[in-house]
Amino acid sequence: MVVDDHPMWRDAVARDLAEAGHEVVATAGEGRAAVRIAAAARPQVAVVDLQLPDISGVEVARALAAPGEDGEPAVRVLVLSASGEQQDVLDAVKAGATGYLLKSAGREEFLDAVRRTAEGDAVFTPGLAGLVLGEYRRLAAVPRREDDDAPRLTDRETEVLRLVAKGLTYKQIAQRLVLSHRTVQNHVQNTLGKLQLHNRVELVRYAMEKGLDQD
């Protein structure tokens, strides 16, 4: 699904996706319409601009990426924006966006980002990934109340969590641990459930608080 208020840009993105073999199930020019249409069209990935005429792309991302009954995001959101401002990037990620790509990206970079987003990987324009990781580290430095009754993770869940904290994508973790991509996702979802966390931002913050990002 493509969400952008500029018809020519929206049509061009949809055309590139279709030519690459992706099925474009819907397009929208406004945020509220996107949320409504997505409920019926059920896209796997939504490519969303931040600047929309009614509600922001961040609000759209929050609505679309809300986890379903299985703990997976209902829709994986790839923000495609002209803005590389730190706050825009962080707001989108905290709202649940899986990736953030600048509109200056080339066609092949964009198509690769869509494929990786569909697989659950965190995808960022080069330079923005470090910005997000820096915010994770800042949040992890803020003291949080310790819970003596914190649930215990299995050795494998802890191992996966450690690699997530180091910035590896699910695909890279699967390759390193010789697991399937789905198995890694299941470990992450189980960990989120045990720790009563809601998204990757909170998960990485927890891992860094515990020093799991350190060798």
HELIX and SHEET records of a PDB file:
HELIX    1   1 PRO A    7  GLU A   19  1                                  13    
HELIX    2   2 GLY A   31  ALA A   41  1                                  11    
HELIX    3   3 GLY A   57  LEU A   64  1                                   8    
HELIX    4   4 GLN A   86  LYS A   94  1                                   9    
HELIX    5   5 ARG A  107  ALA A  118  1                                  12    
HELIX    6   6 LEU A  128  ALA A  140  1                                  13    
HELIX    7   7 ASP A  155  ALA A  165  1                                  11    
HELIX    8   8 TYR A  170  LEU A  177  1                                   8    
HELIX    9   9 HIS A  181  LEU A  195  1                                  15    
HELIX   10  10 ARG A  200  GLU A  209  1                                  10    
SHEET    1   A 6 THR A  27  ALA A  28  0                                        
SHEET    2   A 6 VAL A   2  VAL A   3  1                                        
SHEET    3   A 6 VAL A  45  VAL A  48  1                                        
SHEET    4   A 6 ARG A  76  SER A  81  1                                        
SHEET    5   A 6 GLY A  99  LEU A 102  1                                        
SHEET    6   A 6 VAL A 123  PHE A 124  1                                        
END                                                                             
